[in-house]
């Protein structure tokens, strides 16, 4: 299974466990939309499209999981790091790149 699918599964599990149906649908639309926007930006900037898509998928994951948006960029980067390590398919450098993008460029 490719890495984006693994992240999508992790995001889906969080949304299913944390939100009611209408909120969950909005969460999917938002996170997947941001992921696509990140991919387009990465292509235009000649950056890693896969890592950009993953950063987009995870950018608001803390807010959706905890129903709290205070300090969500920082807290979300910590949660994203845990998710990426648990998947076991990412190098430390890739995890750092994804998590720094969440803090440096909060969406």
N, C-alpha and C positions, 0 to 999 in steps of 0.2 A: 504494500500500500504506500502511496506517495505521502510525503510529509505534509502537504497542505490538507489532504484528506484526514490525516491523523489529528491535525489541529482543528479542522472542522468538526470532527467527532467530539473532541474535548469541549469545544464551544457549545455544540449542540447539547451535550450532557448538562452543562451549566445552565443553559437557557431552559431546558426541560425541567430541571430541578428547582429553579429559582423564580420562574415567572408563570403567570397565568397565560392562557392561550393568546389573547389579543396582544399582550405585552411581548410575548415570545415571538410572535410574527413580526412585530415592529423591531425587535432585537435582531432577528435574522436579516431583515431588510437593511437595517442600519449597518450592521457589521460587515455584511457581504458587499454592500454598496461602497463603504469606505475601503474595503479590501480591493475592489476593482479600481477605485480612484488612485489608490497607492500604486497599483500595478501600472497604470497609465503614466503616472509621474515617474516611476522608476524607469520605464521604457524611454521616456523623453530625456531623462537625466543619465541614461546608460548605467543604471544601478541594478542590483540584484532584484529581479522581479519577484521571485519566490519569497525572499525574506520580506520584501515590502508588502506583499499580499498577506503574509502571516502577521506582520505588525498591525496591519489594518484590521484583520480579524480579531486581534487581541486588544485593540486600543481602548475599548470601554468595558472589558470583561469584568473588572472589579465592580464597576457600577451595576452591571446586570446581576452579578452574583450576590453582592451584598446590599443592593438597593440603597446605595450611598455613593454620592459623587464627590464628597470632600476628599481632596488630595488624591483623586482617582488616577492621575497620571503616574504618580510615584507608587501608590499602592498597587495599581494595575501592573506596573512593570515587575513588581515582586511576585504577583500572582502569575503573570505570564512566564516568568523565569521558572517557577515551580511546574507549570504545565509543560513547558518545553523540555525540562529535565526529565519529567516523568515519561514523556514520549520516547526519549532515548535515541532520537535520530539526529540531534543537532550538536554541533561542536560548541565548546565554550565561547569561541569567537562569534559564532552565528547567534547564539543566545544573547550575548552582549550587544551585538548590532541591533537585534530586534528590540531589546529592552531599552537601549539608549534612544532609539528612534521614538519610542513611546514617551519618554521624558523630554527629550530635546524638541520634538515636534508634536506636542499634544494636540490632538484633533478635537 
